Amino acid sequence: MALGNDVEDVAGLLEKTTVKQLNIVSLPDKGRKLNTAEDAADVVKAIKESKDVQAFTLEGNTLGVEAAKAIAEALSKRPEFERALWNDMFTGRLRSEIPIALESLGDAVITSGAHLTELDLCDNAFGPDGMKSVTKLLTSSSCFSLKVLKFNNNGLGIGGGQILSEALLECHKSSVEAQSPLKLKVFVAGRNRLENQGAAALAKAFTAIGSLEEISMPQNGINHAGVAALAKSFKANKNLKVVNLNDNTFTAKAAIAMSKVLPSLPNLEIINFGDCLVKSKGAIAIAEALKNRHHNLKELILAFGEMNKEAAMRVVESMENKPHLTKLDLNGNCIGEDGIEELRSKLNELNHKDVLDSLSDDEGDDEDGEESEEDDDEGGDDDEDESEDGEEKEEVDDEKRKTDKDNDLKIAEEFLSHPSLESFKTLPTEPYRIELVKQALKTKITDVDCICRSFVQVSSVLHNADDFIPCTDVILQEAFLVSDKPETVINKLLIHMGLLKSEEKIKPASDDITGALEALDQAATQEYFPKNLAFYFIAFLAKPNSTMKCSPSAKTNLLQTLEQL
């Protein structure tokens, strides 16, 4: 029954818009303008007369100050409220109106004593000022329980991103002090022009939170400096499943930085680095990072990355042992017709016949075999130097190449014998570094006991380096390959970590085993790790031991990983 002006009566509104199972009160997408309290009367009545209100949305309508205050008054009496789905509800409103309306709604949630699990403010063009108006809510105890936070297409800019970061850091700090730590799982902030400064600020919040499973920040004008900052923060969120940085400018520099972190994220299911200009060099680094890891991967998007056929093939080869893969997007690169056929053939060989997305926008084979690795303004000079170095290297004769490789191998052997951060930095960059370490293990350190000791020493001196995991991973893998008894490897590791006493009274390889625990945490998810023997580690980790006093977090994380095997 209609009450005039297309306003439904309360019974009709409740029937059509209240939650049936989710207990949601919503207004059908009518494009209504709710300016006054009278305009919002039916919405207010629906909130008041619903048995409970766990979620509320006005998507597709537009909310004014007075109407917002009226709705807020009704929400202030709903302590069961959990999901603030406040996206797309300020179309056509002045920037000066939106903050006042948001403050009213936020204050209502706080007053009610509600504990939000989701806050969605997407598609509201409120900018930094609107972001300020949400900080009181975000830093209150009502948001300690947040699991999903969405700020997509809000015009936040650098300033808004920094304000959001500060609010999240304060929320996390307060929640920890209240013994109810924030465990945010989903963060979405696309199309906000966050740029490097905004991304770097949010990276600090991500690092502190550490519980994220999805981070989506497409179309933000972020280049290599911002991406590198985000990559470091991803490392603190080991349960990440979805990473979407589509349409930001990586170039090879940022892609390599990201590749160093990927091995620390074994649960990844969706990686979207499309339209990011990862270049051939960056694509190869990413492929190497994914090789023999990430068995839960479902989607990999590297479209429009300016990679050549060789790089694309390396990406395809890295898809081996990815049984859940459903999508591989390499469109818009420089592969060529012959290259495309080779990719398809290789995917068929890997039992991934139908995963390759359309390649209709392929730019054709890069005949010169070269690519522009120019970075953004902040890194352009470095890349020009790299390009010039590359041209000079092409002129080096075979004998000089052999000498360089021999010298590199000696450096790798010395590093394994006497690990230090300084000697690590003298090694070539990935992926050549890992190949050198593999060679050095076969020529210099072949005894399983020495390899295990090297693993503990290397992980201890490098655990603060961004890219130490691939290095320790290959060392431990070699230990299991050399020994025909995995129990022997585990015993040696426990001895050199100081968790098991030996008859020879061997001194632990390091006083601080934080790095070894972190490296084992990553290794435990790999195929070579003997999962049936995880109980060995669990038994010794569970015992009180002064060796682990300096690394309680690393110990807890490793135990959780082992118990899930």
C-alpha positions in Angstrom: 0.0 0.0 0.0 1.4 3.4 -1.0 1.4 6.4 1.3 2.0 8.9 -1.5 5.2 10.2 -3.2 6.3 6.6 -3.8 6.9 6.2 0.0 6.0 2.6 1.0 4.2 1.9 4.3 6.1 0.3 7.1 4.7 -3.2 6.5 5.7 -3.0 2.8 9.2 -1.7 3.7 9.8 -4.4 6.3 8.6 -7.1 3.9 10.8 -6.0 1.0 13.8 -4.6 2.7 14.5 -6.1 6.0 16.9 -9.0 6.3 15.4 -12.3 6.1 18.4 -14.3 7.2 21.1 -11.6 7.5 18.8 -9.2 9.4 19.4 -6.3 7.0 17.4 -3.1 6.7 17.7 -1.6 3.3 15.9 0.8 1.0 15.3 -0.4 -2.6 17.5 1.4 -5.1 15.0 4.2 -5.9 17.4 7.1 -6.2 15.4 8.8 -3.4 16.6 12.1 -1.9 16.4 11.9 1.9 16.9 15.5 3.0 14.7 15.9 6.1 13.7 13.7 9.0 10.3 13.4 7.4 11.8 12.1 4.2 13.5 9.3 6.3 10.5 8.5 8.5 9.8 5.2 6.9 13.4 4.1 7.1 13.5 5.1 10.8 10.3 3.2 11.5 11.7 0.1 9.8 14.8 0.2 12.0 12.8 0.7 15.1 10.3 -2.0 14.4 12.6 -4.7 13.1 13.2 -7.5 15.6 16.9 -6.8 15.2 19.1 -4.9 12.7 22.5 -6.5 12.0 23.1 -4.6 8.8 21.8 -1.4 7.2 22.3 0.1 3.7 21.0 3.0 1.6 22.9 2.1 -1.6 21.5 4.0 -4.6 19.8 6.7 -2.6 21.2 10.0 -1.3 21.3 11.0 2.3 21.3 14.6 3.7 22.3 15.9 7.1 18.9 16.1 8.8 17.8 12.7 7.5 21.1 11.2 8.6 20.5 12.5 12.1 17.1 11.0 12.3 18.4 7.6 11.1 21.3 7.8 13.5 18.9 8.3 16.4 17.2 5.0 15.5 20.5 3.2 15.1 21.8 4.4 18.4 19.5 1.9 20.1 20.6 -1.1 18.1 23.6 -2.7 20.0 23.3 -5.8 17.7 24.3 -3.7 14.6 27.3 -5.3 12.9 27.5 -4.3 9.2 27.5 -0.7 8.2 27.0 -1.0 4.4 27.1 2.8 3.7 28.3 2.7 0.2 26.9 4.9 -2.6 24.6 7.0 -0.5 25.8 10.6 -0.9 25.3 11.1 -4.7 24.9 14.8 -5.4 25.7 15.9 -1.9 28.0 18.8 -1.1 31.4 18.0 0.4 30.4 20.0 3.4 27.3 17.9 4.1 28.8 14.4 3.9 31.2 14.7 7.0 28.3 15.9 9.2 26.1 13.0 8.1 28.9 10.5 8.6 29.7 11.8 12.0 26.0 11.4 13.1 25.9 7.8 11.9 29.3 7.0 13.5 28.3 8.5 16.8 25.2 6.4 16.8 27.1 3.2 16.4 29.4 4.2 19.3 26.5 5.2 21.5 24.7 1.9 20.8 27.7 -0.1 22.0 27.6 -2.1 18.7 30.6 -4.0 17.5 31.0 -3.7 13.7 32.4 -6.5 11.6 32.1 -4.6 8.3 32.3 -0.9 7.3 31.7 -0.2 3.6 32.0 3.4 2.4 32.7 2.8 -1.2 31.6 5.1 -4.0 31.1 8.2 -1.7 33.2 11.1 -3.0 34.0 12.7 0.3 37.8 13.1 0.1 40.1 13.7 3.1 37.5 15.7 5.0 35.1 12.8 4.8 37.9 10.5 6.0 38.4 12.7 9.0 34.7 12.4 10.0 35.1 8.6 10.1 38.2 8.5 12.4 36.2 8.8 15.6 34.3 5.7 14.7 37.3 3.8 13.4 39.3 4.5 16.6 36.4 3.5 18.9 35.9 0.1 20.6 33.0 -0.4 18.1 35.6 -1.1 15.5 37.9 -3.4 17.4 35.8 -6.3 15.9 36.2 -5.1 12.3 36.8 -7.9 9.7 36.0 -6.0 6.5 36.9 -2.4 5.6 36.2 -0.9 2.2 37.1 2.6 1.0 36.8 2.3 -2.8 36.5 5.4 -5.1 36.3 8.0 -2.3 38.8 10.5 -3.6 41.0 10.1 -0.5 44.2 11.2 -2.1 47.5 11.1 -0.2 46.1 13.0 2.8 43.1 10.8 3.2 45.3 7.7 3.0 47.5 9.0 5.8 44.5 9.8 8.0 43.1 6.3 7.4 46.5 4.8 8.3 46.7 6.8 11.5 43.2 5.8 12.5 43.9 2.1 11.9 47.1 2.3 13.9 45.3 3.9 16.8 42.5 1.4 16.6 45.0 -1.5 16.6 46.9 -0.1 19.5 43.8 0.6 21.6 42.4 -2.9 20.8 45.5 -4.6 21.9 45.6 -2.6 25.2 41.9 -3.7 25.7 43.0 -7.3 25.1 40.7 -7.5 22.1 43.2 -7.0 19.2 41.9 -5.9 15.8 41.9 -8.8 13.4 41.0 -7.1 10.1 40.8 -9.6 7.2 39.7 -7.6 4.1 41.0 -4.2 3.1 39.8 -2.5 -0.1 40.9 1.0 -1.2 40.9 1.3 -5.0 40.7 4.3 -7.2 41.8 6.8 -4.5 45.0 8.3 -5.9 46.8 7.3 -2.7 50.2 7.5 -4.6 53.4 6.5 -2.9 53.0 8.5 0.3 49.5 7.2 1.0 50.5 3.6 0.2 53.5 3.8 2.4 51.4 5.1 5.3 48.9 2.3 4.9 51.7 -0.2 4.8 52.6 0.8 8.3 49.1 -0.1 9.4 49.1 -3.4 7.6 52.3 -4.4 9.3 50.9 -3.6 12.7 47.6 -5.4 12.1 49.1 -8.6 10.6 45.8 -10.5 10.1 44.9 -9.5 6.6 43.7 -12.1 4.0 42.8 -9.7 1.2 44.4 -6.4 0.2 42.9 -4.7 -2.9 44.4 -1.3 -3.9 44.0 -1.0 -7.7 44.3 2.3 -9.6 46.0 4.4 -7.0 48.9 5.9 -8.9 51.4 3.9 -6.9 54.9 3.3 -8.4 57.9 1.3 -7.3 58.6 3.1 -3.9 55.0 2.6 -2.8 54.8 -0.9 -4.0 58.0 -1.8 -2.2 56.6 -0.4 1.0 53.4 -2.5 0.6 55.4 -5.6 -0.2 57.2 -5.3 3.1 53.9 -5.0 4.9 52.5 -8.1 3.1 55.3 -10.1 4.7 53.7 -9.4 8.1 50.3 -10.8 6.9 51.3 -14.4 6.3 47.6 -15.5 5.7 47.1 -13.3 2.7 45.0 -15.0 0.0 44.1 -12.1 -2.3 46.5 -9.3 -3.5 45.1 -6.9 -6.1 47.4 -4.0 -7.1 46.0 -3.8 -10.7 46.8 -0.7 -12.7 49.6 0.7 -10.6 53.1 1.2 -12.0 55.5 -1.5 -10.8 58.2 -1.6 -13.5 60.8 -4.3 -13.0 62.1 -2.6 -9.8 58.9 -3.0 -7.8 58.1 -6.4 -9.3 61.4 -7.7 -8.1 60.8 -6.2 -4.6 57.4 -7.9 -4.6 58.9 -11.2 -5.8 61.1 -11.3 -2.7 58.1 -11.3 -0.4 55.9 -13.8 -2.3 57.6 -16.9 -0.8 56.5 -15.7 2.6 52.8 -15.8 1.5 52.1 -19.5 1.0 48.3 -19.2 1.1 47.9 -16.9 -1.9 45.0 -17.7 -4.1 44.6 -14.6 -6.3 47.4 -12.4 -7.5 46.4 -9.4 -9.7 49.4 -7.4 -11.0 47.7 -6.7 -14.3 48.4 -3.3 -16.0 51.4 -2.9 -13.7 54.2 -2.9 -16.3 56.2 -5.5 -14.5 58.4 -5.9 -17.6 60.2 -9.1 -18.6 62.7 -8.9 -15.8 60.0 -8.4 -13.2 57.8 -11.2 -14.6 60.8 -13.6 -14.4 61.4 -12.7 -10.8 57.7 -13.3 -9.9 57.7 -16.6 -11.8 60.8 -17.7 -9.8 59.1 -16.8 -6.6 56.0 -18.8 -7.5 57.9 -21.8 -8.7 57.2 -24.9 -6.6 55.2 -22.9 -4.1 51.7 -21.4 -3.7 49.8 -24.6 -4.4 46.5 -22.9 -3.6 46.9 -20.4 -6.4 43.7 -20.0 -8.4 44.4 -16.8 -10.5 47.5 -15.0 -11.7 47.0 -11.8 -13.7 50.0 -10.2 -15.4 48.3 -8.7 -18.3 49.7 -5.6 -20.1 53.0 -6.0 -18.3 55.4 -5.4 -21.4 56.9 -8.9 -21.0 58.4 -10.8 -23.8 58.0 -14.4 -24.9 60.8 -15.8 -22.7 59.4 -14.1 -19.6 55.9 -15.3 -20.4 57.2 -18.9 -20.8 58.9 -18.7 -17.4 55.6 -17.6 -15.9 53.8 -20.5 -17.5 56.4 -23.0 -16.3 56.0 -21.7 -12.7 52.3 -22.8 -12.9 53.4 -26.4 -12.4 52.0 -28.0 -9.2 49.1 -25.5 -9.1 46.2 -27.9 -9.1 43.6 -25.2 -8.3 44.6 -22.8 -11.0 41.6 -21.5 -13.1 42.9 -18.3 -14.6 46.2 -17.1 -16.1 46.0 -13.7 -17.8 49.0 -12.7 -19.9 47.1 -10.6 -22.4 48.5 -7.4 -23.9 52.2 -8.5 -23.7 54.8 -9.0 -26.4 54.6 -12.8 -26.9 53.9 -13.2 -30.7 51.9 -15.9 -32.5 54.6 -18.6 -32.2 55.1 -17.8 -28.6 51.4 -18.0 -27.9 51.3 -21.5 -29.3 54.3 -22.5 -27.2 52.6 -21.2 -24.1 49.4 -23.2 -24.9 51.4 -26.3 -25.5 53.3 -26.0 -22.3 50.1 -25.4 -20.3 48.6 -28.5 -21.9 51.6 -30.4 -20.8 51.0 -29.1 -17.2 47.3 -30.1 -17.3 46.2 -26.5 -17.5 44.6 -26.6 -20.9 41.8 -24.1 -20.2 43.3 -21.6 -17.8 44.8 -19.2 -20.3 42.8 -16.1 -20.8 42.3 -14.4 -24.2 45.5 -13.1 -25.8 43.6 -11.0 -28.4 45.5 -7.8 -27.4 49.0 -9.3 -27.7 51.5 -6.8 -29.0 53.5 -9.3 -31.0 57.0 -10.8 -30.5 59.7 -8.4 -29.4 62.1 -9.1 -32.2 65.0 -7.2 -30.7 64.7 -9.2 -27.5 65.0 -5.9 -25.5 62.6 -3.9 -23.5 62.5 -0.5 -21.9 63.0 -0.9 -18.2 62.5 2.8 -17.5 61.0 3.4 -14.0 59.1 6.3 -12.7 60.8 9.7 -12.1 62.1 8.5 -8.8 64.0 5.6 -10.3 64.5 6.5 -13.9 68.2 7.3 -13.6 68.9 3.9 -12.0 67.2 2.1 -14.8 69.1 4.0 -17.4 72.3 2.9 -15.7 71.0 -0.7 -15.6 70.2 -0.5 -19.4 73.7 0.9 -20.1 75.2 -1.8 -18.0 73.2 -4.4 -19.9 74.5 -3.2 -23.3 78.1 -3.2 -22.0 77.7 -6.8 -20.7 76.7 -7.9 -24.2 80.2 -6.9 -25.4 82.0 -9.0 -22.8 83.7 -12.1 -24.3 83.1 -15.6 -23.2 86.2 -15.9 -21.1 85.3 -12.8 -19.1 81.8 -14.3 -18.5 83.3 -17.5 -17.2 85.6 -15.5 -14.8 82.7 -13.5 -13.5 80.7 -16.7 -12.8 83.7 -18.3 -11.0 84.1 -15.2 -8.9 80.3 -15.1 -8.1 80.5 -18.7 -7.0 83.4 -18.1 -4.7 81.4 -15.2 -3.1 78.5 -17.6 -2.6 80.7 -20.2 -1.1 82.2 -17.7 1.3 78.8 -16.5 2.2 77.6 -20.0 3.2 80.8 -20.6 5.2 80.7 -17.3 7.0 77.3 -15.8 6.6 76.8 -12.1 7.1 74.5 -9.4 5.9 77.4 -7.7 4.2 78.5 -10.8 2.2 74.8 -11.4 1.3 74.6 -8.0 -0.3 77.6 -8.7 -2.5 75.8 -11.6 -4.1 74.0 -11.0 -7.4 70.3 -10.3 -7.3 67.5 -12.8 -7.8 67.0 -15.2 -9.5 70.7 -15.7 -10.2 71.5 -15.5 -6.5 69.5 -18.7 -5.7 71.2 -20.6 -8.5 74.6 -19.6 -7.1 73.6 -20.7 -3.6 72.5 -24.1 -5.1 75.9 -24.5 -6.8 77.8 -23.5 -3.7 76.0 -26.0 -1.6 77.0 -28.8 -4.0 80.7 -27.7 -4.2 81.5 -26.3 -0.8 79.0 -27.6 1.9 77.9 -31.1 1.1 77.6 -32.7 4.6 74.0 -32.6 6.0 75.2 -31.4 9.4 77.1 -28.5 7.8 74.1 -27.6 5.6 71.8 -27.5 8.7 74.2 -25.3 10.6 74.5 -23.0 7.6 70.7 -22.8 7.5 70.4 -21.6 11.1 73.3 -19.2 10.7 72.1 -17.7 7.4 68.5 -17.3 8.7 69.8 -15.7 11.9 71.9 -13.1 10.2 69.4 -12.3 7.4 66.0 -12.5 9.1 65.6 -8.7 8.9 66.4 -8.7 5.2 63.4 -8.6 2.8 64.5 -11.4 0.7 66.1 -14.0 2.9 63.4 -16.7 2.7 64.2 -17.9 -0.9 67.8 -18.3 0.2 67.1 -20.3 3.4 64.5 -22.2 1.6 66.9 -23.6 -1.0 69.5 -24.4 1.8 67.0 -26.5 3.7 65.7 -28.2 0.6 69.2 -29.3 -0.2 69.6 -30.7 3.3 66.6 -33.0 2.8 67.9 -34.0 -0.7 71.3 -34.9 0.7 70.0 -37.0 3.5 68.1 -40.2 2.9 66.5 -39.9 6.4 64.5 -36.7 7.0 64.6 -37.5 10.8 68.4 -36.9 10.6 67.9 -33.4 9.2 65.3 -32.5 11.8 67.6 -33.7 14.6 70.5 -31.7 13.2 68.3 -28.6 12.9 67.1 -28.9 16.5 70.7 -29.3 17.7 72.0 -26.3 15.9 69.0 -24.2 17.0 69.9 -25.1 20.6 66.6 -27.0 21.2 68.2 -30.4 21.5 71.4 -31.3 23.3 73.9 -33.5 21.4 76.4 -36.0 22.8 79.2 -33.9 21.2 77.9 -30.8 23.2 77.7 -28.8 20.0 77.2 -25.1 20.6 74.1 -23.6 19.0 74.7 -21.9 15.6 73.1 -18.6 16.9 71.9 -17.1 20.1 68.9 -15.7 18.4 66.9 -18.2 16.3 64.0 -15.9 15.3 65.1 -16.0 11.7 65.4 -19.9 11.8 61.8 -20.1 13.2 60.5 -17.7 10.5 62.4 -19.7 7.8 61.0 -23.0 9.1 57.5 -21.4 9.2 57.8 -20.8 5.4 59.5 -24.2 4.7 56.7 -26.1 6.5 54.3 -25.2 3.7 56.6 -26.5 0.9 56.4 -29.9 -0.8 59.9 -31.0 0.2 59.1 -30.6 3.9 58.2 -33.9 5.6 54.8 -33.0 7.1 54.5 -36.4 8.8 57.4 -35.4 11.0 56.0 -32.0 12.1 55.3 -33.5 15.5 59.1 -33.6 16.1 59.3 -29.8 16.0 56.0 -29.4 17.9 57.3 -31.4 20.8 60.5 -29.4 21.2 58.9 -26.0 20.5 56.3 -26.7 23.2 59.0 -27.2 25.8 60.2 -24.2 27.8 63.5 -23.1 26.4 65.5 -19.9 27.1 66.7 -20.0 23.4 63.2 -18.9 22.3 62.6 -16.1 24.8 63.6 -13.5 22.3 61.2 -14.8 19.6 57.8 -15.6 21.1 55.9 -14.4 18.0 57.9 -16.5 15.6 57.6 -19.5 17.8 53.8 -19.1 18.0 53.5 -18.7 14.2 55.5 -21.8 13.5 53.5 -23.9 16.0 50.3 -22.7 14.4 51.6 -23.7 10.9 52.8 -27.1 12.0 49.6 -27.9 13.8 47.6 -27.2 10.6 49.7 -29.6 8.5 
